[in-house]
Amino acid sequence: MYGLWKPRVLGAWKVPATGPVILAVNHSHIIDGPMLMGTAPRPVHFLIKKEAFIGPLDPFLRGIGQLKVDRSGADRAAISGALGVLERGGVLGIFPEGTRGEGDFASLRAGLAYFAVRSGAPIVPVAVLGSNDRRGRVISGLPPLRSRVDVVFGDPFDAGDGTGRRTRAALDAATERIQRRLGAHLSEARRVTGR
């Protein structure tokens, strides 16, 4: 990432140095995940759509610890794998909107709340800004080479209400709390970076 673009990483010290943590990342461009993996202070294990695990990418993604997920339904193997990362004290990366979009955390899916409440791991919001500002001349699907991309880490927070309940109502309430915190972080990241 540092060879192709000029990442500016802000707040990486906010990621807990040890123990389980979930990085909740906005997602507006294909390079957001690799950019975070290349700049995060700890190794990150992402839930990645199964369609990405093709050809030589399959053994590469598996080799660096990424988790294949079938988004067409509840993928029990992916859920177990993600919880296993957290149980071992690792870092789980999630795009809480489930797919690329505006990158504004406007439509969160319940998976992030489930993993956070079930594991008790804190969530660190992450805003990747600048990856979708303009197209490159060399490869039009990517940001211009050597352009700046900002990766802004926020303060960790707990998603649960302290009761440990995992009912549908508790997960819905946690999702609302998470959405407010992620939205606030994104607004602050835009203010700080001027994007």
N, C-alpha and C positions, 0 to 999 in steps of 0.2 A: 504494500500500500504506500509506503514511504518512497518507493522508487518511482511509482507512476503518478502519484498526486502529492499534495502537500497537506497532510492532515494536521489540524490544530486540535489538540486534545486538552479539554478543560475539565477539572474536577475529578480526574481519575483516582485521586487519593480518597475519594468518598466511597469507593468500592471496598467493602470489608476485606482485609488481607487474608482472613481464614474463614472457614465455615461456609455453609450453603448460602447462596445468594442467587436471585433471579434478576437478570438484566432485561428490562422491558424497553424495547427499541422501536421507534417509529420507522416506517418502511415506505419509502417513496421511490426507491431505485434499487436495481439488482445488486449494486455494489455495497449497499448498507451493511449487510451481514459480514461480507469479507472485510469491510473497513473496520467494523467493530472487532472482529477476530484479530485483526492486525494491530489494533491500538489499545485493546483492553489490558489492564494490568495483570489479569489472570486468564488462563485458558478458558475459553467459552465453548459450551456444547449447545448447539442450536437444534431446535426441531425444524427440519427442512422437508419440504414437500417431496414425496417419493419420486415425482417426475424429474427431479434434479439428479437422481442417482442413476445416471445412464453412462454407458461406455466407460472411459477411463476415469470419469468423475466419481463413479461408484466406489472403487477401492480407495481413492484419495479421500473422499469425504468420510468414509468409515474409518480410515486410518488416522484422521485427525480428530476422531471422536464425535462426529456429527450424528444426529439421530434422524432416521427416516420416518416420516409420518404420512399416513394415508388420510387425506383431509375429507374423504367422502363419508366418513363415519367416525365413531369412537374407536380409535386405533389403540387397543389394549397394550400391544408391545411397545408402542411409542410412549404411552403414558407410564408404563413400568420403567422404561429406560430413563425417562426424564426424572421420575421420582428417585431412581437409583443414583443419578448424578447428584441430586440434592442430599440423599442419605449419606453419600460418600464425602460430603462437604465440598462439592464442586459448584461450578457456575453454570447455570442454565440460561441460555439466551432465548427470548421469545419475542416474536412480532405479534403483539396482542390483537392486532386487527386481522390477523390470519393470512393476509396477503398484501401485496403492494397496493397502495392507494395514494391518497393525498399526503399521508404521513402525519396526520394531525390528531391521531388517537380518537377520532370521532365515533368510530363504531367498534367497540371492544367486544371480543368473544369471551366466553366464560372460562376458557382454559387457564388463563393467567391467574384468575382468582382461585380456581381449584388447586393449582400447584402451590400457590402461596399459602392458602389456608391449610391445605393438607400437610405440607412440609414444615410450616412455621418459618420458612426462609424469608428474609427481608427482600423487598423489591427495590432495585435501583433504577430510576428512570434514565433513559439515554436518548438524547436527540442527535440524530445525524442530519446535519444541515449543509446544503450546497451541492449534494450529489445529483440533484435534479434541476439545478438552476439553468443550465444551458448544455447543449450537445457539443461534443468534441468534433474537430475537423477530421482527425485521423480515423476514429471509430465513432460514428454518429450515435450509437447506442450508449456510449459512456461519457462521463464528464470530460472536458478538455484535459489532456495530460498536463501535469504539473499545476493544476488549479487547486485552490484551497477547499478542503472539506472539513467542516467543524464537527467534532464528536464531543458532546457535552454531557457529562455524568451529573446526576442529581443526588440529593440526599436520600439515603435508604429509609424505607418506611415499612411498617407491618400492615398487611391488608386486612387481617382479621379484626373482629371486634373484641377480642380477648376471651371469648367464651369457648373457642375451639369448635363451635358448631359448624357442620358442613351440609346443612340443609339447602335446598334450592333458594329459599328466602335469604339465608345467610350469604350464599355465594352471589346472589343478585346484589345485595347490599355492599358486599366487598367489591364487586365490579364497579359499582357507582363510585365508591371511595377511590378506587384505583384510577378511574377515568378522570376524576377531579384532580388528583395529584399529578397524573401524567400530563394533562392539559396545562396545568399551572407551570410544570417544569418546561414544557415546550415553549410557552410564552416567555418565560424567563430566559431560556436559552437563546431565543430569537432576539430578545432585548440585549443580552450580553454580547452576542456576536454581530449584531446589526444586520441580521438576515430576515 
